Amino acid sequence: MIQDFSIENIDAVAEVLGAKTKRIGNMVRLEIESAGGTSKAAAEFYFNLVVNGESMNVVSVYSHNTFLQLHNCNGFLASDLLNQVTFFGRNGSSISGLIIDREASCSFYANVSEQLLNCDFTTLPTEVMMCSIALSLTDTDTFDLDGFQFDE
């Protein structure tokens, strides 16, 4: 289920990622380590950060050789099934998403047209197919997962 990005529900993120949590004011830091200890990442979440008089949420991810940052994050989808959390922010008709998984790996998609989220991804060029699949769960008009069950 898509959740609002707030400090009150950040524990759902830590649980899915199996991460250690540190809280300092309106910032939460998660430390993520893969099962074998070969990969590590840290994610910092800044809530209601005031920049030029406007409040925004920021997600920053630090790993061995990568720094990623998502501004204006307004929601996330934490998946126990996939062992990953998708953070997203919408701006007009585009969406950007940052995906972090339990093995401390990350993916980032920026300025993706929302039209790609609810189209038949098999008709898309392979270069843009992955973003359509990865971010499609953030489109609440496409999926109604409440009450979804696998056939027994």
C-alpha positions as CSV (number, residue, x, y, z in Angstrom):
1,M,0.0,0.0,0.0
2,I,1.3,3.5,-0.8
3,Q,2.0,5.5,2.3
4,D,2.6,9.2,2.8
5,F,6.2,10.0,3.3
6,S,6.4,11.1,6.9
7,I,8.6,10.5,10.0
8,E,5.7,8.8,11.7
9,N,5.7,5.8,9.3
10,I,9.4,5.5,8.5
11,D,9.6,2.4,10.7
12,A,7.8,0.5,7.8
13,V,10.8,1.4,5.6
14,A,13.3,0.2,8.2
15,E,11.5,-3.1,8.7
16,V,11.4,-4.0,5.0
17,L,15.0,-3.1,4.5
18,G,16.2,-4.8,7.7
19,A,18.0,-1.6,8.6
20,K,19.3,0.0,11.8
21,T,17.7,3.4,12.5
22,K,19.1,6.6,13.9
23,R,16.9,9.6,14.5
24,I,18.3,13.2,14.9
25,G,15.6,15.8,14.9
26,N,13.7,15.8,11.6
27,M,16.3,13.4,10.0
28,V,16.3,9.6,10.1
29,R,19.3,7.6,8.9
30,L,19.1,4.0,7.9
31,E,22.1,1.7,7.6
32,I,21.6,-1.2,5.2
33,E,23.9,-4.1,4.8
34,S,23.5,-7.1,2.4
35,A,23.2,-10.6,3.9
36,G,26.8,-11.5,3.1
37,G,28.1,-8.1,4.1
38,T,29.4,-7.4,0.7
39,S,27.2,-4.3,0.0
40,K,26.4,-1.4,2.3
41,A,24.4,1.7,1.9
42,A,23.1,4.5,4.1
43,A,19.8,6.4,3.5
44,E,19.0,9.7,5.1
45,F,15.5,11.0,5.1
46,Y,14.9,14.7,5.8
47,F,11.4,15.6,6.7
48,N,10.0,19.2,6.3
49,L,13.3,20.6,5.3
50,V,12.8,24.3,4.7
51,V,14.6,25.6,1.5
52,N,14.0,29.1,0.3
53,G,10.9,29.4,2.5
54,E,9.3,26.2,1.2
55,S,9.1,22.8,3.0
56,M,10.1,19.6,1.2
57,N,11.2,16.1,2.0
58,V,14.5,14.7,0.7
59,V,15.8,11.2,0.4
60,S,19.6,10.8,0.1
61,V,21.4,7.5,-0.5
62,Y,25.1,6.9,0.0
63,S,26.9,3.8,-1.1
64,H,30.5,2.8,-1.9
65,N,30.5,4.7,-5.2
66,T,27.1,6.3,-5.5
67,F,25.2,9.3,-4.2
68,L,21.6,9.6,-5.1
69,Q,19.1,12.2,-4.0
70,L,15.3,12.5,-4.5
71,H,13.7,15.9,-3.7
72,N,10.1,16.5,-3.0
73,C,9.4,12.9,-2.0
74,N,5.7,12.6,-1.1
75,G,5.1,8.9,-0.9
76,F,6.6,5.4,-0.7
77,L,5.6,1.8,-1.3
78,A,7.3,-0.7,1.1
79,S,7.1,-4.3,-0.3
80,D,7.9,-7.2,1.9
81,L,7.5,-9.5,-1.1
82,L,10.1,-7.7,-3.1
83,N,12.3,-6.7,-0.1
84,Q,12.4,-3.1,-1.4
85,V,11.0,0.3,-0.9
86,T,10.1,2.7,-3.7
87,F,10.2,6.4,-2.8
88,F,8.6,8.7,-5.3
89,G,7.8,12.3,-6.0
90,R,5.4,13.8,-8.6
91,N,5.9,17.0,-10.5
92,G,3.2,17.9,-12.9
93,S,2.8,14.9,-15.2
94,S,6.1,13.3,-14.4
95,I,7.4,11.1,-11.6
96,S,10.8,10.4,-10.2
97,G,11.5,7.3,-8.1
98,L,14.3,6.0,-5.9
99,I,14.2,2.3,-5.1
100,I,16.3,0.8,-2.3
101,D,16.4,-2.9,-1.6
102,R,17.4,-5.1,1.4
103,E,20.7,-6.0,-0.3
104,A,21.7,-2.3,-0.3
105,S,21.3,-1.7,-4.0
106,C,19.6,1.3,-5.5
107,S,17.9,2.3,-8.7
108,F,16.8,5.8,-9.7
109,Y,14.4,7.0,-12.4
110,A,13.9,10.7,-13.0
111,N,11.2,12.7,-14.8
112,V,9.3,9.7,-16.1
113,S,6.0,10.5,-17.9
114,E,3.1,9.2,-15.9
115,Q,1.6,7.9,-19.2
116,L,4.3,5.2,-19.1
117,L,3.0,3.9,-15.8
118,N,-0.3,2.7,-17.0
119,C,0.5,1.6,-20.6
120,D,1.2,-1.9,-21.9
121,F,4.9,-2.0,-21.0
122,T,5.5,-4.8,-23.6
123,T,4.9,-2.2,-26.4
124,L,7.6,0.1,-25.1
125,P,11.2,0.3,-26.3
126,T,13.5,-1.7,-24.1
127,E,15.3,1.5,-23.1
128,V,12.2,2.8,-21.2
129,M,10.5,-0.5,-20.3
130,M,12.2,-0.9,-17.0
131,C,11.1,2.5,-15.6
132,S,7.5,1.7,-16.6
133,I,7.6,-1.6,-14.7
134,A,9.6,-0.3,-11.7
135,L,7.4,2.8,-11.1
136,S,4.0,1.3,-12.1
137,L,3.1,0.4,-8.6
138,T,3.2,4.1,-7.6
139,D,0.2,4.8,-10.0
140,T,-2.8,4.3,-7.8
141,D,-5.2,4.6,-10.8
142,T,-3.6,1.5,-12.4
143,F,-3.6,-0.9,-9.5
144,D,-6.1,-1.5,-6.7
145,L,-4.2,-3.9,-4.5
146,D,-6.5,-3.6,-1.4
147,G,-7.8,-7.1,-0.8
148,F,-5.5,-8.7,-3.4
149,Q,-4.8,-12.4,-2.7
150,F,-3.0,-15.1,-4.6
151,D,-5.2,-18.0,-5.6
152,E,-4.9,-20.9,-3.1
